[in-house]
Amino acid sequence: MERMTVTVTIYDVAREAGVSMATVSRVVNNNPNVKPQTRKKVFEAIERLGYRPNAVARGLASKKTTTVGVVIPDISNSIFSEVARGIEDIANMYHYNIILCNADKKKEKEIRVINTLLEKQVDGLLFMGGVVTDEHIQAFKTSAVPIVLCATTDENNTIASVDIDHEKAAFDAVNHLIANGHRDIAMISGTLQDPANGFARYQGYKKALEAAGIPLREEYVRIGNYRYESGLEVTKHFLELSERPTAIFAATDEMAIGAIHTLQDNGLKVPEDMSVISVDNIRMASMVRPQLTTVAMPMYDIGAVAMRLLTKLMNKETKDASEQMQVILPHEVIHRNSVAHR
């Protein structure tokens, strides 16, 4: 015989406990205005019947779903997984559920995912990393719920965000090379169309050279795509130059590790023959040999602070999301073994 599944309703629980449906609803939603003995009776009835509250129905009644949408550009990137861990921990603390969506670093997919999450009536949205374009802004403007950017910002700072000062982080990395006697410093940059991680880090590189009176050489700057493979390829260009740089500043750790491997594959020693420094401080930075000197982004803290800011906005504990609210967290130069004094 076919087994039939019987759906237990709030009405069944109310009848079993001998209370009204309104009382069951109060218990399920943790309303404090319920007597302890009544609460106990309702929970016992729920356990006996195996009742599971309908989240959609509860959301319609309260106009809240206790759900937050998170858009992640590349789930395979360890930076974003660490940010996501910070988000998840704080979400659990405040009893929010997370819907995590990977967008494969494709703008069209990001816009589609944002719209889908908003249609699902999430209570708030976290957009992680990636370039915030006019199309993103337009999608955000259609939202009736708060939005916070994580590890990125929009160009005009119109949306609440939590990030580091990428320009200053790059400046500090290059300045560390300069302090160690380097003047021929190349850069593997991210796309300059990315105002946060790409353009800002390039500006930090440029300003550090200017402050030290070192001319910018066009052949010493090449664009990568933030990933390991582009670090491998771009470094080959530097090795073909008649005047090789003595140091490479990579905009991300992945590209820096690619640079180290290309140098080693060509018989060069790091840092004796060429120094390498970058920004991020992913776990692999301390695993590669030599260990990578880098500027640490507080990835977990960015996620945790962004989620806490979103809870404040969702619960109207602070300013409206439409007002400027940019949180800048501190970064730190992590001294390891990939930079030598000249």
N, C-alpha and C positions, 0 to 999 in steps of 0.2 A: 504493500500500500504506500502511496505517496504521502510523505510527511508534510503536514501543513504548518506554516509558521504563523503564530498568532501575535499580533502587535499589541503590546501593553500600552494603554493610554493613561494620561493623567487622571481621567475619570475612574479607571480601574483602581489606581493607587488611592484616590480619595475615598472610594467605597470601602476598600480593604482596611484603610486606617480609620475610617469613621469620621472623616473631616471633609471640609469643602475643597473644591478644586483650587480655589484662591489660596487656601492654606498650603496645599502641596506646592503651588507655584512659588509662594514666599520661601518655603524651605529650600526648594531647588535653587532659587536665586540668592540664597544666603541672607535673606531679610532678617534683621535682628529682632523684629517685632513678632516673634513666635515663642511660645512657652517651651522650655526645655523638654517637658514630658511629651508635648505635642510633636516637637521636632523628632524626638526619639521614635514615636509611633510611626511617623511618616517614613523615616529612614528604614525602619524594620519592614514596612510594607513594600518599599522600593526594592529591598534586598530579596524578599520572598518572591515577588513577581518578576524580578529581573528587568525593571523599568529603566529605560535610558531616555533622558530628556531630549526632545527634538530641538537641536540648536537653531534650526531655521525658524521654528515657531517662536522660540524664546527671543530670537533677534527681532522678529516682527513686532512682538509685544513691547520689548524694551527699546527698540530702535538701535540696538547694539548687537554685534555678533561676536564680540571679544576676539576678533580675528584681525591680524595685521598682515598685509601683503608685503613681501620683500622681493625686489627685483635685483638679481645678481648677474653681472655681465658674463662671468666665466667661472663656473663652479669648480673647474679643475685648477684654478689659480689659488695657491695656498694663502695669499693675502686675503682674498674675499671669504675663504672658508673660516679664517680666524675672526674676521669682522662678524660673520654670521653666527659664530659661537657666542660672541659678546651679546649680540641681539637676542639670541635664544635664551641665554641665562637670565637676562633682565625681563624678557617677555614671560618666562615661567614665574618669576618672582611676583609679577603683577597680574598673573592669571590670564595672559593673552596667548592665543594659539597663532602659530606662524604658517603662512602659505609661502613657500620659497620657490621662486620661478627663475630658471636659468635662461638667459637671453642670447647666449652664444656671441656676445659682443656685436650684435646686429641691430642697428637702429630700428628697423621696421619691426623686428620681433619685440624689442623693448617697448615700443609704442603699443603694439597689440597686447602684450602682457599687462601693461599698465591699465589699459581700457578694460581688459577682462577682469582684473582684480577689483576695479572700481564697480563693475557690473555685479560682482559677487558681494557687494556691499560690505567690504572690509571697513573696519573702524579707522584705519590709518594706513599709510603707505611709506615704506622705506625704499629709496632708490640708491643702489650701491654702485660706486665707481662709475666709469664710463663718461662719455662726453654728454653734457646736457645741452641739447640743441633747441632751436625755436619750436620744433615739433614736440619735443618733450614738454616744454613750457606750456604749449597750447593744451596738451593732454592733461597736465597738472591743473590748469585753470578750470577745466570742466569738473574737477573733483570738489565734492562737498565735504571731504574729510581732510584732516591734516596730512602733510607730506614733509618728510625730512630726508635730506640727501646725506649719504654716508661716504666718506673718503672721496668726495668730489664736491664741487659747487657750481652754481650757474654763473654765467659771466657777470651779471649785474647784481648778484647777491640778493635776489628777490625771494628766494625760498630758504627756509630754515635748513641749516647744514651743520655737520660735525666733520672736521678735517684737521690736517696739519697745515702749516705754512710751507707749501711745496717750494716756493722760491727761496726761502731762507734755508730750508733743508739742503737744497742743491748748493747754495752759496757756502754753507758750512762744510759740505763734502769737498768742494773744490778748494776752499780755503785751507782745509787740512792737507791737501796735496801741496799747495803753495808753501805752507809752513814747513813742509818737509823738503823744500828746495826745488820743487818741480815748476817749470815754466812752459814746457811743451806738453800741454794737456789737451787730449782729445776728448770728445763727448759722443756717446751713443745716445741720441735723444729719442723720445717718443714723438708722436705726431704733433706738430705745432698747432694743429687745429683743435687739440685738446687743451683748453685753457688752464686746467688744474695740473695734471701729471705731466703733460707734454710741454706746453709753452712756458708755464711757470718754472719748471725745472731748467729749461733752456735759459730763461732770463736769469736765474740764480747763477748758472755757469758763467754767463756773459758778464754779470755784474762783479763776480769774484775776480775775473781776469782784469776787468777795468780798474777795480780798486787796487790791484797789485801792479798796475801799469803794464800788463801783458797784452799785446795785440791779439785780437781774435783772428784766427786763420781758418778760412772757409774749408780747406781740405781736412781740417781736424774735426769737423762736425758732420755726422751722418745720422740719418733717421732710421730708427728701428721700429718694431711693432710691440715692444715690451717683453717679448718672449725670448727664450733661450736660443732658438735657431737664428734670430736676427743678430744676436750678440756674436754668434759664430761667424756669420757672413760679413758683418760690418768690420770686424777686427781684421779680416783678410785685407781690406782696403788700406787700413793703417799700416800694415806690414809691407805694402807695396810702395809706400811713399819714400822718396829719396831722403827726407828728414823725418824719421819716425818719432812719434811722441814718446815721452818717457813715462807717461801715465795716461790712464783712461778713466774718465768718469762716465758711468753708465746710469741712465735714468731709472733702471730697475735692477734688482738683484739677479733676476733670471738672465738678463742681457749681460750682466757683469760675469756671471758664471760661464756663459757662452764665450765671452772674451778670454777668460782665463784658460779655457780648454783649447781655443784656437792658438793662443800663445804657446801653451805647452806642446801642442801637436806640431808646432814649428820649431821646437827645440829651445824655446826661450823660457827663462825662469821668472816666476812671479814670487816676490816683487823685485828680485835682483836686477832683471833686465827691463821690466816694465811693471809699474804699480797699477792697481785697479781698486776703485772705490765706487760705491753706488748708494741707492736709497731703497729702503723697505725693511730689511732685516727679517726675511722669511727664514723658516727653519733650516733650509738648505744652505744658508749663508755660513752657518757654523759647521756644516758637514763637509763642504768642499775643502780641498787642500790646495794651496794654503787657505785657511779660514778667511772669509771675506770681511774686510773693513767696510762698514756701511752706516748709513743714518737710519736709526730705527723709527719706524712709524708705530705708534701704539695701537695696533690693529684691533685687538680685543676691546680696548677702551673706547675706540671710535664706535664700534658696534654697540657697546653697552651704554655709552652716553647718548648716542642717537636714539636708541630705544627708550631710554628714560625721558629724553626730551619729547619724544612722540607721545608717551603716556601723559605727560603734562598737558600737551596740546589737545589730546583727545578728551581729557577730563577737565579742560578749561582751567587748569591750575596756573597757567601763565599766559603770555601774549598770544594773540591770534597768529596762525601760521602765515598769514599774509604780511605780517610785519617782519622786518629784517631781524634775523636771529642766527648769527653765525658763531659757532663755537670752534675755537682753534686750540687744539691740544699740543703739548710740547713734544719735540722730537729730541733725539740724542745721538751723537756720534759714538758708534761702538767700535773701539779700537781692537783690531785683530792682527792678521799677519800678511795682508795683501798690499800694504803700502810701506815702501822703504824710503829712508832719508837719502838725499843725493848730495 
